[in-house]
């Protein structure tokens, strides 16, 4: 296992083949939604996170995100919050199976990656690497699956949003607007997939995991954001901010 601490309530863990074997969990267990085995694996991950990077979200988990990587490792993002850990686990197994459904299964475990692949992941600090065929899985702060066509991501501050934009890939064909809640200073990035491919949208959302949290997307919430929050950038918010931060 390799860990990266994002802040005091969020971390990422990169799981390798030997980690799955040592904890007696296989790809089939995700398909079967074996919550007991998934729970057991996450118990180990949380304990190792406490020892390795000094973070322990505690008994509750707000967000649990799994993303199979191009080199066949598994990236797990865990955030602390208010939802019951057991309830989140029940949903995690189901959504992990959906994510893995497009992932070629060659054996009972996820195949080990080569040394070059491991170095690429480490160099990218656990960001997604490789081609466009990566399976994707993410949940919002209420346990619902992030959609393939629309999403809302909340940032704690403008600095966090700018930090994301400086490393973000370009957002061609993706309508995105930025709003600010003046009562607490948090920012909301609304996204609508237009001419952007589904794969590119998934990659973009995957990149966002490290910097913000997803909230459920629906017409009522979008209407509320548009009515109550201040519009900062009406369209192309990410590219505009990226250009601004680069001093272009």
C-alpha positions in Angstrom: 0.0 0.0 0.0 1.1 3.6 -0.7 -0.6 6.5 1.0 -1.0 10.2 0.3 -2.5 12.6 2.9 -4.6 15.2 1.3 -5.7 17.0 4.5 -6.7 16.0 8.1 -10.0 14.4 6.9 -9.0 12.9 3.5 -6.4 10.6 2.1 -5.7 8.3 -0.8 -4.4 4.7 -0.8 -2.9 2.9 -3.8 -3.6 -0.9 -3.4 -1.4 -3.5 -5.2 -2.0 -7.1 -6.1 -0.2 -8.4 -3.0 -2.4 -6.1 -0.8 -5.5 -7.8 -2.1 -4.0 -11.3 -1.7 -2.8 -10.6 1.8 -6.3 -9.5 2.8 -8.1 -12.4 1.1 -10.1 -10.2 -1.2 -10.5 -10.6 -5.0 -12.2 -9.0 -7.9 -15.1 -11.4 -7.6 -15.7 -10.2 -4.0 -16.4 -6.7 -5.4 -18.8 -8.2 -8.0 -20.6 -10.2 -5.3 -20.8 -7.1 -3.1 -19.1 -9.0 -0.3 -19.4 -6.2 2.3 -17.7 -8.3 5.0 -14.5 -8.6 2.9 -14.7 -5.0 1.7 -15.1 -3.9 5.3 -12.2 -6.0 6.4 -10.0 -4.5 3.7 -11.0 -0.9 4.7 -10.3 -1.6 8.3 -6.7 -2.6 7.4 -6.4 0.5 5.1 -7.6 2.8 7.9 -5.2 1.3 10.4 -2.3 1.6 8.0 -3.3 5.2 7.3 -3.1 6.0 11.0 0.3 4.5 11.3 1.8 5.8 8.0 0.4 9.3 7.6 -1.2 10.0 11.0 -4.8 10.2 9.8 -7.8 8.3 11.1 -11.2 9.4 9.8 -12.9 7.6 12.7 -16.2 5.7 12.7 -17.9 7.7 10.0 -17.1 8.1 6.3 -18.6 10.7 4.1 -17.1 9.7 0.8 -15.6 6.5 -0.5 -14.3 6.5 -4.0 -12.6 3.7 -6.0 -10.9 4.1 -9.3 -9.1 1.1 -11.1 -5.9 2.5 -12.6 -4.5 1.8 -16.1 -1.7 -0.3 -14.6 -4.3 -2.6 -12.8 -3.7 -1.1 -9.3 -6.7 0.3 -7.3 -6.9 3.8 -6.1 -9.0 4.4 -3.0 -10.0 7.8 -1.7 -11.5 8.1 1.8 -13.0 11.2 3.4 -14.3 11.7 6.9 -17.8 13.0 7.4 -21.3 12.2 8.8 -22.6 9.2 7.0 -22.6 5.8 8.7 -19.6 3.7 7.8 -21.6 0.5 7.5 -24.2 2.2 5.1 -21.4 3.5 3.0 -19.8 0.1 2.7 -23.0 -1.5 1.5 -23.2 1.0 -1.4 -19.4 0.8 -2.0 -19.5 -2.8 -3.0 -22.3 -2.3 -5.5 -20.7 0.7 -7.1 -17.2 -0.9 -7.2 -18.8 -3.8 -9.1 -20.2 -1.3 -11.6 -16.8 0.3 -12.0 -15.1 -3.0 -12.5 -17.7 -4.2 -15.0 -15.7 -2.8 -17.9 -12.4 -4.0 -16.5 -11.0 -7.1 -18.1 -10.9 -9.9 -15.6 -8.0 -12.3 -16.3 -7.9 -14.0 -13.0 -9.3 -14.0 -9.5 -7.2 -11.0 -8.5 -6.3 -7.7 -10.1 -3.1 -8.4 -12.1 0.1 -6.9 -10.7 1.6 -4.0 -12.6 5.2 -3.7 -13.8 7.9 -1.6 -12.1 7.6 1.2 -14.7 3.9 1.4 -14.1 4.5 1.7 -10.4 7.0 4.5 -10.9 4.5 6.4 -13.2 1.8 6.3 -10.5 4.2 7.4 -7.8 5.5 10.3 -10.0 1.9 11.4 -10.7 1.1 11.4 -7.0 -1.8 9.0 -7.4 -3.4 11.0 -10.2 -4.9 9.0 -13.0 -2.3 8.0 -15.6 -2.3 6.2 -18.9 -4.9 5.9 -21.6 -8.6 6.5 -22.0 -10.0 3.1 -21.0 -9.8 3.5 -17.2 -13.0 2.3 -15.4 -14.4 5.0 -13.2 -16.3 5.1 -9.9 -17.1 7.9 -7.6 -19.8 8.7 -5.0 -21.1 12.1 -3.8 -21.3 13.2 -0.1 -24.7 11.5 0.3 -23.6 8.1 -1.1 -25.1 8.5 -4.6 -23.1 7.8 -7.8 -21.6 10.8 -9.6 -23.4 10.9 -13.0 -21.8 10.5 -16.4 -23.3 13.8 -17.8 -23.6 16.3 -15.0 -21.9 16.9 -11.6 -21.4 19.5 -8.9 -18.1 19.8 -7.1 -17.7 21.9 -3.9 -14.4 23.5 -2.9 -13.5 24.7 0.5 -11.8 27.8 -0.8 -10.7 29.7 -3.9 -7.2 28.5 -3.3 -8.3 24.9 -3.5 -10.1 25.6 -6.8 -7.0 27.4 -8.2 -4.8 24.5 -7.1 -7.0 22.1 -9.1 -7.0 24.3 -12.2 -3.3 24.7 -12.3 -2.9 20.9 -12.9 -6.3 20.2 -14.6 -6.5 18.9 -18.2 -8.3 21.1 -20.7 -12.1 21.0 -20.6 -13.1 21.2 -24.3 -16.8 20.4 -24.8 -17.5 20.6 -21.1 -19.7 23.4 -19.9 -18.6 24.5 -16.4 -19.5 27.5 -14.3 -18.2 28.7 -10.9 -20.4 30.0 -8.1 -19.5 31.3 -4.6 -21.5 30.9 -1.4 -20.8 34.3 0.3 -21.9 33.0 3.7 -19.0 30.6 4.1 -16.7 31.3 1.1 -17.1 27.8 -0.5 -17.1 27.5 -4.2 -19.3 25.3 -6.4 -18.3 24.1 -9.9 -21.2 23.0 -11.9 -20.5 20.7 -14.9 -22.5 19.6 -17.9 -21.1 17.3 -20.5 -21.8 18.7 -23.9 -19.5 17.6 -26.8 -17.0 16.2 -24.3 -16.7 12.4 -24.5 -17.9 10.3 -21.6 -14.4 9.0 -21.1 -12.9 12.6 -20.9 -15.7 13.6 -18.5 -14.9 10.6 -16.3 -11.2 11.5 -16.3 -12.0 15.1 -15.4 -14.2 14.0 -12.5 -11.5 11.5 -11.4 -9.0 14.4 -11.2 -11.4 16.4 -9.1 -11.6 13.8 -6.3 -8.4 15.1 -4.7 -9.4 18.7 -4.5 -13.1 18.9 -3.7 -16.2 16.9 -2.8 -19.2 16.0 -5.0 -22.7 16.9 -4.0 -25.8 15.4 -5.5 -26.8 16.8 -8.9 -30.4 17.6 -9.6 -32.4 20.5 -11.2 -33.5 21.8 -7.8 -30.0 22.1 -6.5 -28.8 23.8 -9.7 -31.6 26.3 -9.4 -30.8 27.0 -5.8 -27.1 27.6 -6.6 -28.0 29.9 -9.5 -30.5 31.9 -7.4 -28.7 32.1 -4.0 -24.9 32.1 -4.9 -22.8 34.6 -6.6 -21.7 33.9 -10.2 -18.0 34.1 -10.5 -17.4 32.7 -14.0 -20.3 31.9 -16.2 -18.6 29.4 -18.5 -15.2 27.8 -19.1 -14.3 28.4 -15.5 -11.5 25.9 -15.3 -9.7 27.0 -18.4 -10.1 30.7 -17.6 -8.7 30.1 -14.1 -6.0 27.9 -15.4 -4.8 30.6 -17.8 -5.1 33.3 -15.1 -3.0 31.2 -12.6 -0.3 30.6 -15.3 -0.1 34.3 -15.9 -1.0 34.0 -19.6 
